[in-house]
């Protein structure tokens, strides 16, 4: 039985050694070098790697296109922007309801 090391497993090992966040391009360069990814596959694999990072719960996307291990950050640090976005959604819904209330009834046309 062979064990295949994934790009995210390699990224986890790289980040564990560094002890602080990394810019995505630096992280990708470390992963590509460690895994010896051929030049002709770099662009395709880079996009796949980014998607895998987004889906892997071990990683946290930070501001400035930086990444770190999720367990190094509080919930608020990682999800702080979502609370603000949800508040904005509430404002948008309120505005839509007000606009609908201002429209005349269909039988008034």
ZIQUI-V832462 format. One record per residue. SS is DSSP state (~ for helix, > for strand, _ for the rest). BURIAL is 1 if it has 16 or more other C-alpha atoms within 10 Angstrom, else 0. Layout:
SS_BURIAL / SS_BURIAL
This chain:
__0 / __0 / __0 / __0 / __0 / __0 / ~_1 / ~_1 / ~_0 / ~_1 / ~_1 / ~_1 / ~_0 / ~_1 / ~_1 / ~_0 / ~_0 / ~_0 / __0 / __0 / __1 / >_1 / >_0 / ~_1 / ~_0 / ~_0 / ~_1 / ~_1 / ~_0 / ~_1 / ~_1 / ~_1 / ~_0 / ~_0 / ~_0 / __0 / __0 / __0 / ~_0 / ~_0 / ~_0 / ~_0 / ~_0 / ~_0 / ~_1 / ~_1 / ~_0 / ~_0 / ~_1 / ~_0 / ~_0 / ~_0 / ~_1 / ~_0 / ~_0 / __0 / __0 / __0 / >_1 / >_1 / >_1 / >_1 / __0 / __0 / __0 / >_0 / >_1 / >_1 / >_1 / ~_1 / ~_0 / ~_0 / __0 / __0 / ~_0 / ~_0 / ~_0 / ~_1 / ~_0 / ~_0 / ~_0 / ~_0 / ~_0 / ~_0 / ~_0 / ~_0 / ~_0 / ~_0 / ~_0 / ~_0 / ~_0 / ~_0 / ~_0 / ~_0 / ~_0 / ~_0 / ~_0 / ~_0 / ~_0 / ~_0 / ~_0 / ~_0 / __0 / __0 / __0 / ~_0 / ~_0 / ~_0 / __0
